[in-house]
Amino acid sequence: MSNDSVTVTSRQGWFSRIKDAIVGVLFGFLFVLISLVALFWNEGRAVKTYKGLKEGSKAVVSVDAAKADPGNDGKLIHISGLLNSPETLSDSQFGLSENVLKMKRSVEMYQWKEDSDSKKKKKVGGAEETTTKYTYTKEWSPTLIASKNFQNPNGHMNPASFPYEAKDQAVTNASLGAFKLSEGLIFSLFEYENYSLVGKDSFPNAVGIRKIDDNTLYYGNGTPDAPEIGDTRISFSTIPHGDYSILAKQNGSGLTGYETSYGTNLEFCHKGLKTAAEMFEFQQSQNTIMTWVLRFVGWLFTVLGLSMIFKPLSVVADVVPFVGNLLEKGTGLFALILGSFLSLFVVAIAWIFYRPLFAILLIAIGAGLIFLFNRKGKGKETAEVV
């Protein structure tokens, strides 16, 4: 992989740094506020989703997909079987046509990419010197990289557009047995398979295209082993007809979202022949993963926001770099501790609001442990006195 680099050194005065730090305080408060609100909301979302899925698991009716029973209208049903469509999806530019549920054209272009690595050095008097090394490498990318924004665009120019664009298609009419899928259910299908180009060697509507293997087309002056900037490779994937399982509300012969009393919308399509219990178990696991991911993001932005709030203190102290560095580490540690405390506190408040019984149980267990440890400590002190 080819690469080169350029190094740029800049200097920011003390007063300019203080001004930026004060502006950062405003953004810091905004970060903290939004993060704490998001943490509270996330706990409510998690509980409502959990309860909604539990409600759905008790209300669901597994039915025969071959017939839409009017008696199940409005009910949450579970069906399994062959999902197919009478439609044919076509990519006329490449002369492809298949009877599948979804077809995707993926495009990557060989481009320059800029990476930066900055090192800051504080100067006596509060100024800060930043040395940034910009490194340029060539890589395949599915998105256009704007080289005009590079620190050093000379010799690192990328094309202004792709010669061929990525494209996604989906059928509008798909059914499983006697039931027609909603647009949402079709959209939720995501497990693509590589599309074979075996037997497809001519692409009259795609100028400059050549096939390099059974799954990939190539456009450009280079080769797969020695690509040039602007070279493009194109591949295709599809979601074929197959066995699927669905949880949704029956509406005549149609399938739509089922809303629980907790506001949870139940409308899922899973690949394979799955029982209703297996599908609900999977959705619960997804809810748990999402909850922890959002908790981490909320905590991270809370700590980041607090760091921005305390930043002016270390900048003021940077008149003497050694003092500023110590204060920066101290405020960073304090932001970490305070951010963790605030995040846990908001989650605890949310639990009291959304899970009062569970929260009371945890509080009781915590109070009991503190009481036992305290009692044990006093007993030990009495034994030492004796």
N, C-alpha and C positions, 0 to 999 in steps of 0.2 A: 504494500500500500504506500503510495507516494505521500509525502508530507513536507512542509516547511513551516517557518514561523517568523514572527516579528515581535519585538519587545518595545513597549511604550511606557514611559515614566511620566506621571503627572503629580502635581503638588496642590494640596488644598490647605488654605490658611486656617488659623484657629477660629476666627470670627465666622468664616464661611461654614466650618464644621459645626459650630454651635447653632447657627441658623438652621442647618439641615437637621440637626438633632432635635431642635424644638418643633420643627414641622413633623418630624418622625413621631413625636409624642402624640400628636393629634391622630395620626394613623394607628399608633399603638393602642390608644383608648378604643378606637373603632374596631380594631382586631379583637381586643379582649371582649368587648360588648357582643360582637357578632358571634364569637366562638362560644361564649357562655350561653347565649340564647340558643345556639345550634346544639350544644350539649344537652340542654334541657329538652329541646324539641326532639332530639334523637331518642332519648329515653322513652318519651311518649310514643313516638313512632314505633319503637321496638315492642313496647307493651301492646299497643293496639294491633300491630301485625301479628304478634304471638297469639293474642286472644282471638283475632279474626280467623287465623288459621285453625285454631282449636274449635271455634264455632263451625267453621266449614267442614272440618273432619267429622263432626257429629251429624251435620246436615246432609252430607254428600250421599248420593244414590248412584250405585254402579248399575249401568243399564246396557242393554244390547244395542250396539251401534247400528245394527241393520235396520232398526225401525225407530222412528221418533214417536213415542207414546205421548199423546196430548195431555195425559194425566200428570206428566212431569214438567209441564210448562211452568217456568218461574223457579224451578228447583235447581240446585247445584248438582250437576251430574258428572259422572266419571265414565269415559268410554275409551276403548283401546281398539286398534286395528290398523288397516292399511289407509294411509293418508295419500291421496293423489289428486290430480287435477286434469281436466280435459285440455287445458291451455298449453301452448307451445311457446317457449321463450326464445327469442332470436337476437343475435348480435350481427346485424347485417353488415357492419363494417368489416367483420372477419369471416362472414359467411357461416356462422354457427347457428344451429337451431336444434333445441332439445326439449323433450317433454319432461320438464322438471319443475320443482316448486320455486326454486330461486336460482339465479345465475349471476355470478360476479366476475367482472373483469378487473384484475389487479395490475397496476402499472407502477414500475419503479424506474427512476432515472439516476444515472451515475453523475454525482454532483460534488462540488466542493462544499466542505463543512468547516465552519470556524468554531474552535473551542478556545476558551480563555481561562487562564490561571493567574489570579492576582495575589500579590503579597504586599502588605501594608507595613510601613515603618514610621513610627512616630518620631517627631523632631522636638528638640527643646524649644519651648515657646508655644507648643500646642498644634503646630502644623503637622500634616500627615502626607507622606510620600507613598504613592501607589505604583508599583511596578507590575505591569500586566503583560504576560506572554500569550500572544495569539498564535495558535497552531492551526494549520490548514491541512486537512486530510480529504481524500476522495472516498466516497461511499455511495452505496445504493440507497435511495430514499424514496418513499411513496408520496412525499409532499415536496412542493417546490421550495427550495432554499433561496432566499433573496440575497444574492451576493452583493448587491449594491449597498447593503447595510454593513458589510464587513469592514473591519478596521483597515484592512489593506486589500481592496478589491482588485487591484492590478495583478493580472496573472491568475486570478481566482474567480473569473466570471462564469456564472451558470446561465443556461438558457432562460429566457423570460417565460416560457410555457412548455408544457408537455406536448410532444408530437401526437400522442394518443392519451385520452383521459380515462380514468377509472370509471367503472359503471356498475350499478347494482340494479337488478330487476327481480320482481316477484310476481307471481300469479295473483289474480284478483278473485279467482274462483277455485277454491280447494275444498275438498270434503273428506270426511272420515265416515264411511258407511252412509247413513241417511242424513248426516248432519253437515251443514255448510259452515266453514270456519269464518270467524270475523276477521277484519283487517288486522286487529291487534294480535290475534293468534298466529296469523301468517307472518307478521312482522317479527314475532318472538323466535321464529326458527333461526338458528344460528350455526348449526354444526355442518359446515361445508366440507365437501370432498373434492380432491383434485380432479380436474376435468381432463381426460386424455385427448390428445390431438392426433392419435394414431389414425392414419388414413386421410388426414386433412393436411394437404401439402400446398394448396394453392389459395392465396388470399388476394384476389384481384382488386378489391376495394380498399386494401391497406397497402399503400405505396411504401416500398423500401423494407417491407417486413420479410424476415426469413425465420424458419423454424430451426431451433438449435437442439431440442430434444422433444420427447413426447408430451411435455407439459408446458413448454416455454417458447415464446416467440421473441425475436430480437430485432431492434431497429438501431442503426448507427453504423459508424465507420470502423469501430473496433471489433473485438471478439470477446466472448465470455471470459477468456483467460487474460485478455489485455484490453479492457474496456477504455473508451475515451469519454471525456466529459460530454454529456448530452446523449450518450447511448441509453437506450431504453429497453427494458425487458418486460414482457407481458405474459401473464398466466391467467388461467380461468379456473373457476371452481363452481360447483353446483350443490344444491340440496335436492337429492333425488326423491322420488316417491319411496315410502317405506312405512314401517310400523311405528306408530306414535301413540301416546296416551294423553288425554285431555281432561282438564278440570274446568268447567265453565257452566254458565246458566243456560238452560234450554229455553229457547224462544221459538216455539214452533219447530221447524227443522233447522233453525239457526242456532249458533252458539255465541253468547256475549258474556261480558263480565258480570260476575255475581258479587254484589256488595253486601258485606256483613253488617251487623248492627254497630260494629266498631269502625265502619268506614273503609274497611280493607276490601280492595277489589281482587277477586279471585278469578283468574283467567290464565291458565298455564297449559303449555304444550311441551311435553317431554319426549325425547326420542326413545323408542323401545316400548315394549309391552310392560307397563308398570302398574302396580296396584294403586288404589287411591291412598292407602297408608304410606306407601313408598314415596309418592309424590308430595304428600304433606310433610313427611320427614325431611325431604330434600329442601323444601321451601323454608322450613324452620331453621335448617342449618344455614341457608343463605341469609336469613334474617339475623342470625347470630353473628355471622361474618361481617355483614354490613354494619351492625351495631358497634362492633369492636373497631372497625376501620374508622367510622365517624368519631368514636370516642378518642382515638389516637389523633386524628386530624384536629379535633376541637382542642385537645390538650396542647398539641404542638403550636397552634396559632395563639393560644392563650399565653404560653411561655414566650413566644416571639413578640407578641404585643407588649408584654411587660418589659422585655429587654429593650424595646424601643422607647418605652416610657422612662426607663432609668438611664438611658444612653447619655443625656446631657450631663449627668453627674460625672461620668468618666471623661467626657470631652473637656469639661471645665478643668478637671484635675490633670489633663494631659499636658498642661504647661510644663509639668515635670513628668516625662514619660513613664518613669518607674512607678510613680504614685498613680498615674492614670491607668497603667496596666493592672495594678493590684485592685484598684477600685472597679475596673471593668470585670475582672474575674469574680469579685465579690458580688457585684450587682447581677452578674450572670447567674451565679449560684442562687442568689436570693430570688431571682425571677423564676428559676427552675422550681424551687421549693414552693414559692407562693403560687405559681401557676398550677402546680400539681395539687396543692391544697384547694385552690378555688375550683378546679375542675372536679375534684372529688366531692367538694361541698355542693356544687350545683347538681351533680349526679345524685347525691344523697337527698337533696331537696326534691328532685324530680321523682325519686323513688317514693318519698313520702306522699307526693302528690298523685303519682300514678300507681304505686304499689304499696299502699299504706300498711297492709298486714305484714307483708314481707319486710318492709322497712322497720316496723316496730319489732319484729322478731330479731332482725340483725342488731338493732339498738340494744335489745334486751340481752342478746348473747355477748355483745361488746361490753356492756355494763357489768355483766356477770363475770367476765374474764378479768376486767379491771379490779372488781371487788376481790376476786380470789387471789390475784397477784398482790394486791395491797394487803390482804389479810396474811398471806404467806410471808410478806416482807416484815410485817409487824411481829409475827410469831418468831421470826429469825432474830429480830432485834431483842426480843424479850429473852430468848435463849442465851444470847451473848451476854446480856446483863447479868443473868443468873450465874 
